[in-house]
């Protein structure tokens, strides 16, 4: 685990996480000629258009055929290329899960799966595009690495980090503009948790967009006299078990906050870890076994109890459940 520097969140700067991905892809493509990109008719939406404009001979438009895109990418990877495939999360992995499982993961093919519009990040398009199960789906696949960046800067770093993995990687990206959290010199180490704030009363473990909300919640808790630590888990698989266990043993109360289904996501991974090695109170701030609907992201976050006050309430519940804490 490393403690990283964050920005002054009172002076908010916004940038879409998918923009960070597009910038990271372009930057790495300049250094590595083996990188290729494939899109299923959503080139600009997943921010691959910058790559496509500059490297026309390395970009492949498969059309609305996500299954074919995954299979072609697997073949390219087995031929020595490093393919990035881009679509919306409800289509990839939502529509091409069989090809990801069979052609990519079973072969341990070096394919990077970049999936935008995850969670409620484009709520207005409605229930069919609001992918909330993807973390659980991808976590379950052998050989798969799962990365969920918390801001645009970290999304660019995640592209670079994914190239160090000789195998499949899932990059979960949001569409909407979101707060920039990390300082430009902050370090991103694949598989290593980041401690963003220290505190010994409760540990808030978060990922993706809810990292920002978790930091706001920690500020509110401080005003109540409660000191909350905030840990960013950008790599959900492999999970930084030692960091989580080490800090959780100090607080003896934990909240997990994520913009995803509560079953099988980061909360599930942490609960599995605690069940094996450190039984203690854990509260979940996540989507409670429901689908979304057409509304703005903010409206959906409020309806599904993903706001900072929901994290505060969960933290207080976890604290009241402490038993035999050293």
ROGUMI-371500 format. One record per residue (C-alpha): chain; residue in three letters; x, y, z. Coordinates in Angstrom, 2 decimals, always signed. Each point is the difference from the previous one (the first is absolute). Example, Ala and Ser with C-alpha at 12.3 -4.5 7.8 and 13.67 -1.06 7.14 Angstrom:
! residues 2
NODE  unit  code        x        y        z
NODE     A   ALA   +12.30    -4.50    +7.80
NODE     A   SER    +1.37    +3.44    -0.66
! end
This chain:
! residues 326
NODE  unit  code        x        y        z
NODE     A   UNK    +0.00    +0.00    +0.00
NODE     A   UNK    +1.23    +3.48    -0.79
NODE     A   UNK    -1.20    +3.34    +1.35
NODE     A   UNK    -0.59    +2.37    -2.89
NODE     A   UNK    -0.45    +3.72    -0.32
NODE     A   UNK    -3.41    +1.27    -1.04
NODE     A   UNK    -1.20    +3.36    -1.26
NODE     A   UNK    -1.83    +2.68    +1.97
NODE     A   UNK    -3.56    -1.20    -0.56
NODE     A   UNK    -1.45    +3.38    +0.95
NODE     A   UNK    +1.27    +1.23    -3.38
NODE     A   UNK    -1.68    -2.57    -2.23
NODE     A   UNK    +1.28    -0.70    -3.48
NODE     A   UNK    -2.06    -2.35    -2.16
NODE     A   UNK    +1.03    -2.36    -2.78
NODE     A   UNK    -1.54    -3.14    -1.43
NODE     A   UNK    +1.75    -3.24    +0.93
NODE     A   UNK    -0.38    -1.21    -3.59
NODE     A   UNK    +2.02    +3.05    -1.12
NODE     A   UNK    +2.85    -1.14    +2.24
NODE     A   UNK    -0.15    -3.43    -1.60
NODE     A   UNK    +0.15    +1.46    -3.52
NODE     A   UNK    +2.98    +2.15    +0.90
NODE     A   UNK    +1.78    -2.94    +1.61
NODE     A   UNK    -0.61    -2.20    -3.03
NODE     A   UNK    +1.41    +2.62    -2.36
NODE     A   UNK    +3.03    +0.66    +2.21
NODE     A   UNK    +0.90    -3.68    +0.24
NODE     A   UNK    -0.63    -0.63    -3.70
NODE     A   UNK    +2.71    +2.52    -0.82
NODE     A   UNK    +2.49    -2.11    +1.95
NODE     A   UNK    -1.20    -3.49    -0.92
NODE     A   UNK    -0.72    -0.82    -3.67
NODE     A   UNK    -1.57    -3.35    +0.94
NODE     A   UNK    -3.02    +1.73    +1.53
NODE     A   UNK    -3.11    -0.22    -2.19
NODE     A   UNK    -3.58    +1.09    +0.70
NODE     A   UNK    -3.38    -1.42    -0.96
NODE     A   UNK    -3.40    +1.62    +0.42
NODE     A   UNK    -3.55    -1.26    -0.46
NODE     A   UNK    -1.36    +3.16    -1.65
NODE     A   UNK    +0.57    +2.13    +3.11
NODE     A   UNK    +3.41    +1.46    -0.81
NODE     A   UNK    -0.55    +3.53    +1.27
NODE     A   UNK    -2.23    -1.08    +2.88
NODE     A   UNK    +2.81    -2.05    +1.52
NODE     A   UNK    +2.57    +2.64    -0.97
NODE     A   UNK    +1.87    -2.15    -2.50
NODE     A   UNK    -0.42    +2.62    -2.76
NODE     A   UNK    +3.26    +1.73    +0.92
NODE     A   UNK    +1.82    -3.31    -0.53
NODE     A   UNK    -1.98    -0.74    -3.18
NODE     A   UNK    +0.81    +3.39    -1.51
NODE     A   UNK    +3.74    -0.31    +0.61
NODE     A   UNK    +0.52    -3.73    -0.58
NODE     A   UNK    -2.45    -0.92    -2.75
NODE     A   UNK    +1.92    -3.16    -0.92
NODE     A   UNK    -0.19    -1.23    +3.62
NODE     A   UNK    -3.71    +0.66    +0.54
NODE     A   UNK    -2.74    -2.50    -0.91
NODE     A   UNK    -3.70    +0.82    -0.12
NODE     A   UNK    -1.95    -3.24    +0.45
NODE     A   UNK    -3.44    +1.58    -0.11
NODE     A   UNK    -2.81    -0.93    +2.36
NODE     A   UNK    +1.42    -3.45    +0.64
NODE     A   UNK    +1.51    -0.17    +3.47
NODE     A   UNK    +0.39    -3.78    -0.08
NODE     A   UNK    +2.01    +0.15    -3.21
NODE     A   UNK    +2.10    +2.86    +1.41
NODE     A   UNK    +1.02    -2.14    +2.99
NODE     A   UNK    +0.86    -2.99    -2.18
NODE     A   UNK    +2.05    +2.04    -2.46
NODE     A   UNK    +1.85    +1.65    +2.89
NODE     A   UNK    +0.84    -3.40    +1.47
NODE     A   UNK    +1.51    -1.08    -3.32
NODE     A   UNK    +2.01    +3.21    -0.25
NODE     A   UNK    +1.31    -0.49    +3.53
NODE     A   UNK    +1.07    -3.56    -0.75
NODE     A   UNK    +1.85    +1.40    -3.04
NODE     A   UNK    +2.02    +2.41    +2.13
NODE     A   UNK    -2.08    +3.16    -0.06
NODE     A   UNK    -1.44    +1.77    +3.07
NODE     A   UNK    -3.65    +0.71    -0.81
NODE     A   UNK    -2.22    +2.43    +1.90
NODE     A   UNK    -3.69    -0.59    -0.68
NODE     A   UNK    -2.49    +2.77    +0.74
NODE     A   UNK    -3.74    +0.08    +0.51
NODE     A   UNK    -2.63    +0.77    +2.62
NODE     A   UNK    +0.10    -2.27    +3.05
NODE     A   UNK    -3.52    -1.29    -0.67
NODE     A   UNK    +1.26    -1.30    -3.37
NODE     A   UNK    +3.50    -1.04    +1.07
NODE     A   UNK    -0.06    -2.11    +2.17
NODE     A   UNK    -3.81    +0.03    +0.00
NODE     A   UNK    -0.45    -1.35    -3.53
NODE     A   UNK    +3.31    -1.74    -0.72
NODE     A   UNK    +0.66    -1.75    +3.29
NODE     A   UNK    +0.26    -3.43    -1.64
NODE     A   UNK    +2.74    +1.18    -2.36
NODE     A   UNK    +1.85    +1.78    +2.82
NODE     A   UNK    -0.17    -3.17    +2.08
NODE     A   UNK    +0.81    -2.51    -2.73
NODE     A   UNK    +2.23    +1.80    -2.51
NODE     A   UNK    +1.76    +2.45    +2.30
NODE     A   UNK    +0.14    -1.34    +3.56
NODE     A   UNK    +0.32    -3.72    -0.72
NODE     A   UNK    +2.89    +0.81    -2.33
NODE     A   UNK    +1.41    +2.62    +2.41
NODE     A   UNK    +0.09    +2.30    -3.02
NODE     A   UNK    +1.56    +3.42    +0.51
NODE     A   UNK    -3.16    +2.02    -0.71
NODE     A   UNK    -0.95    +3.19    +1.84
NODE     A   UNK    -3.76    +0.52    +0.29
NODE     A   UNK    -0.94    +3.67    +0.42
NODE     A   UNK    -3.66    +0.43    +0.90
NODE     A   UNK    -1.56    +3.43    +0.32
NODE     A   UNK    -3.36    +1.26    +1.32
NODE     A   UNK    +0.20    -2.46    +2.93
NODE     A   UNK    -2.25    +0.33    +3.02
NODE     A   UNK    -2.42    +2.94    -0.05
NODE     A   UNK    +2.42    +2.28    -1.85
NODE     A   UNK    -2.47    +0.57    -2.85
NODE     A   UNK    -3.29    -0.39    +1.78
NODE     A   UNK    -2.12    +1.76    -2.60
NODE     A   UNK    +0.40    -2.87    -2.48
NODE     A   UNK    -1.87    -2.25    +2.39
NODE     A   UNK    +0.03    -3.43    +1.53
NODE     A   UNK    +1.41    -1.91    -2.98
NODE     A   UNK    +3.35    +1.84    -0.01
NODE     A   UNK    +0.50    +0.25    +3.78
NODE     A   UNK    +2.48    -2.82    +0.56
NODE     A   UNK    +0.29    -0.80    +3.71
NODE     A   UNK    +0.95    -3.69    -0.10
NODE     A   UNK    +3.24    +0.28    -1.98
NODE     A   UNK    +2.41    -0.02    +2.95
NODE     A   UNK    -1.50    -3.27    +1.24
NODE     A   UNK    +0.06    -1.49    -3.50
NODE     A   UNK    +3.62    +0.85    -0.68
NODE     A   UNK    +1.29    -0.83    +3.49
NODE     A   UNK    -1.27    -3.54    -0.46
NODE     A   UNK    +2.15    -0.66    -3.09
NODE     A   UNK    +3.36    -1.74    +0.52
NODE     A   UNK    +2.98    +1.97    -1.40
NODE     A   UNK    -1.98    +3.28    +0.01
NODE     A   UNK    +1.35    +3.16    +1.67
NODE     A   UNK    -2.69    +2.54    +0.97
NODE     A   UNK    +0.80    +3.72    +0.26
NODE     A   UNK    -2.43    +2.78    +0.96
NODE     A   UNK    +1.66    +3.44    -0.13
NODE     A   UNK    -1.38    +2.72    +2.27
NODE     A   UNK    +0.66    +2.98    -2.27
NODE     A   UNK    +1.24    +0.93    -3.46
NODE     A   UNK    +3.63    +0.31    +1.07
NODE     A   UNK    -0.11    -3.48    +1.47
NODE     A   UNK    -1.67    -1.36    -3.15
NODE     A   UNK    +3.01    +1.11    -2.03
NODE     A   UNK    +2.31    -1.65    +2.52
NODE     A   UNK    -2.10    -3.17    -0.14
NODE     A   UNK    +0.63    -0.34    -3.74
NODE     A   UNK    +3.75    +0.03    +0.65
NODE     A   UNK    -0.36    -2.44    +2.89
NODE     A   UNK    -2.10    -2.39    -2.07
NODE     A   UNK    +2.85    -0.38    -2.47
NODE     A   UNK    +2.14    -1.53    +2.73
NODE     A   UNK    -2.48    -2.90    +0.19
NODE     A   UNK    +0.59    -2.75    -2.55
NODE     A   UNK    -3.63    -1.03    -0.08
NODE     A   UNK    -3.57    +1.31    -0.04
NODE     A   UNK    -0.85    +3.21    +1.84
NODE     A   UNK    -3.39    +1.62    +0.56
NODE     A   UNK    -0.05    +3.81    +0.25
NODE     A   UNK    -3.31    +1.31    +1.39
NODE     A   UNK    -0.63    +3.59    -1.10
NODE     A   UNK    -2.66    +2.61    +0.66
NODE     A   UNK    -1.48    +2.40    -2.54
NODE     A   UNK    -0.96    +3.07    +2.00
NODE     A   UNK    +2.43    +2.67    +1.07
NODE     A   UNK    +1.24    -0.79    +3.49
NODE     A   UNK    +2.26    +1.73    +2.53
NODE     A   UNK    +3.75    -0.21    -0.41
NODE     A   UNK    +1.26    -1.50    +3.26
NODE     A   UNK    +3.66    -0.82    -0.43
NODE     A   UNK    +2.98    +2.31    -0.21
NODE     A   UNK    +1.95    -0.22    -3.24
NODE     A   UNK    +2.93    -1.67    +1.77
NODE     A   UNK    -2.07    -2.66    +1.77
NODE     A   UNK    +1.23    -3.56    -0.45
NODE     A   UNK    -2.10    -2.80    -1.52
NODE     A   UNK    +1.22    -3.52    +0.76
NODE     A   UNK    -2.09    -2.84    -1.39
NODE     A   UNK    -1.44    -2.16    +2.77
NODE     A   UNK    +0.93    +2.44    +2.76
NODE     A   UNK    -2.62    +1.82    +2.08
NODE     A   UNK    +0.30    +3.75    +0.49
NODE     A   UNK    -0.53    +1.63    +3.39
NODE     A   UNK    -1.52    +3.42    -0.64
NODE     A   UNK    -0.85    +0.94    +3.58
NODE     A   UNK    +0.92    -1.40    +3.40
NODE     A   UNK    -2.35    -0.69    +2.91
NODE     A   UNK    -0.45    -2.64    +2.68
NODE     A   UNK    -3.78    -0.05    +0.60
NODE     A   UNK    -1.14    -1.54    -3.29
NODE     A   UNK    +1.52    -0.99    -3.34
NODE     A   UNK    -1.84    +1.00    -3.19
NODE     A   UNK    +1.09    -2.16    -2.92
NODE     A   UNK    -1.12    +1.31    -3.36
NODE     A   UNK    +0.54    -0.16    -3.74
NODE     A   UNK    -0.86    +2.04    -3.07
NODE     A   UNK    -2.22    +3.07    +0.26
NODE     A   UNK    -0.96    -0.69    +3.62
NODE     A   UNK    +3.57    +0.67    +1.13
NODE     A   UNK    -0.84    +3.70    -0.29
NODE     A   UNK    -3.20    -0.47    +1.99
NODE     A   UNK    +1.92    -1.99    +2.62
NODE     A   UNK    +2.42    +2.89    +0.50
NODE     A   UNK    -2.93    +2.38    +0.47
NODE     A   UNK    -1.54    -2.42    +2.48
NODE     A   UNK    +3.26    -0.11    +1.97
NODE     A   UNK    -0.12    +3.80    +0.28
NODE     A   UNK    -3.55    -0.15    +1.36
NODE     A   UNK    +0.95    -2.74    +2.46
NODE     A   UNK    +2.93    +2.11    +1.22
NODE     A   UNK    -2.47    +2.75    +0.90
NODE     A   UNK    -1.88    -2.61    +2.07
NODE     A   UNK    +3.20    -0.94    +1.82
NODE     A   UNK    +0.49    -3.21    -1.98
NODE     A   UNK    +3.33    -0.56    -1.76
NODE     A   UNK    -0.44    -2.06    -3.15
NODE     A   UNK    +2.77    -1.42    -2.15
NODE     A   UNK    -0.67    -0.10    -3.75
NODE     A   UNK    +1.60    -2.66    -2.18
NODE     A   UNK    -0.21    -0.06    -3.79
NODE     A   UNK    -0.04    -3.46    -1.56
NODE     A   UNK    +0.68    +0.68    -3.67
NODE     A   UNK    +0.99    -3.63    -0.59
NODE     A   UNK    -2.86    -2.23    +1.10
NODE     A   UNK    +1.71    -3.11    -1.33
NODE     A   UNK    +2.61    -0.80    +1.19
NODE     A   UNK    -1.17    +1.50    +3.29
NODE     A   UNK    +2.53    +1.55    +2.38
NODE     A   UNK    -1.01    -2.29    +2.84
NODE     A   UNK    +2.90    +0.83    +2.30
NODE     A   UNK    -0.73    +3.75    -0.09
NODE     A   UNK    -3.69    -0.50    +0.71
NODE     A   UNK    +0.61    -2.45    +2.84
NODE     A   UNK    +2.72    +2.15    +1.54
NODE     A   UNK    -2.07    +3.18    +0.15
NODE     A   UNK    -3.32    -1.68    +0.79
NODE     A   UNK    +1.57    -1.64    +3.05
NODE     A   UNK    +0.65    +3.52    +1.34
NODE     A   UNK    -3.53    +1.35    -0.51
NODE     A   UNK    -2.03    -3.20    +0.53
NODE     A   UNK    -2.80    +1.56    -2.04
NODE     A   UNK    -0.19    +0.20    -3.79
NODE     A   UNK    -2.19    +1.54    -2.69
NODE     A   UNK    +0.29    -0.98    -3.68
NODE     A   UNK    -1.35    +2.56    -2.49
NODE     A   UNK    -0.37    -0.72    -3.73
NODE     A   UNK    -2.23    +0.91    -2.94
NODE     A   UNK    -0.85    -3.62    -0.78
NODE     A   UNK    -2.15    -2.90    +1.12
NODE     A   UNK    +0.76    -1.04    +3.55
NODE     A   UNK    +0.30    -3.65    -1.04
NODE     A   UNK    +3.40    -1.01    -1.31
NODE     A   UNK    +1.58    +3.44    -0.27
NODE     A   UNK    +2.59    +1.64    +2.23
NODE     A   UNK    -2.26    -0.48    +3.01
NODE     A   UNK    -0.25    -3.69    -0.76
NODE     A   UNK    +3.77    -0.29    -0.34
NODE     A   UNK    +0.57    +1.74    +3.34
NODE     A   UNK    -2.69    -2.08    +1.73
NODE     A   UNK    +1.57    -3.21    -1.33
NODE     A   UNK    +3.36    +1.14    +1.36
NODE     A   UNK    -1.39    +0.83    +3.45
NODE     A   UNK    -1.94    -3.27    +0.17
NODE     A   UNK    +3.28    -1.88    -0.45
NODE     A   UNK    +2.42    +2.10    +2.01
NODE     A   UNK    -1.50    +2.83    +2.07
NODE     A   UNK    -3.65    -0.18    +1.09
NODE     A   UNK    -1.16    +3.53    +0.79
NODE     A   UNK    -2.92    +2.36    -0.75
NODE     A   UNK    -0.36    +1.04    -3.63
NODE     A   UNK    -2.66    +2.24    -1.54
NODE     A   UNK    -0.68    +0.28    -3.74
NODE     A   UNK    -0.82    +3.15    -1.95
NODE     A   UNK    -0.88    -1.40    -3.40
NODE     A   UNK    -2.97    -0.85    -2.21
NODE     A   UNK    -2.26    -2.32    +1.96
NODE     A   UNK    -0.98    -2.66    -2.54
NODE     A   UNK    -1.91    +2.39    -2.26
NODE     A   UNK    +0.17    +1.31    -3.54
NODE     A   UNK    +0.06    +3.69    -0.83
NODE     A   UNK    -2.35    +2.20    -2.01
NODE     A   UNK    +0.09    +3.14    -2.14
NODE     A   UNK    +1.21    +2.95    +2.08
NODE     A   UNK    +3.10    +2.10    +0.50
NODE     A   UNK    +3.00    -1.58    +1.69
NODE     A   UNK    -0.56    +2.14    +3.08
NODE     A   UNK    -3.67    -0.97    +0.24
NODE     A   UNK    +0.93    -3.67    -0.28
NODE     A   UNK    +2.73    +0.31    +2.62
NODE     A   UNK    -2.53    +1.53    +2.38
NODE     A   UNK    -2.65    -2.64    -0.70
NODE     A   UNK    +2.47    -2.86    +0.45
NODE     A   UNK    +1.57    +1.44    +3.16
NODE     A   UNK    +3.45    +0.67    -1.44
NODE     A   UNK    +0.46    +3.53    +1.38
NODE     A   UNK    +2.50    +1.21    +2.59
NODE     A   UNK    -2.67    +0.11    +2.71
NODE     A   UNK    -0.71    -3.67    -0.70
NODE     A   UNK    +3.70    -0.75    +0.54
NODE     A   UNK    -0.09    +1.99    +3.26
NODE     A   UNK    -3.00    -2.01    +1.21
NODE     A   UNK    +1.68    -3.27    -0.94
NODE     A   UNK    +3.16    +1.04    +1.87
NODE     A   UNK    -1.97    +0.76    +3.15
NODE     A   UNK    -1.79    -3.35    -0.25
NODE     A   UNK    +3.30    -1.84    -0.38
NODE     A   UNK    +1.45    +1.80    +3.03
NODE     A   UNK    -2.96    -0.99    +2.20
NODE     A   UNK    +0.57    -3.65    -0.95
NODE     A   UNK    +3.62    -0.12    +1.19
NODE     A   UNK    +0.82    -2.84    +2.38
NODE     A   UNK    +3.26    -0.99    +1.71
NODE     A   UNK    +2.03    +2.62    -1.83
NODE     A   UNK    +3.55    +0.37    +1.34
! end
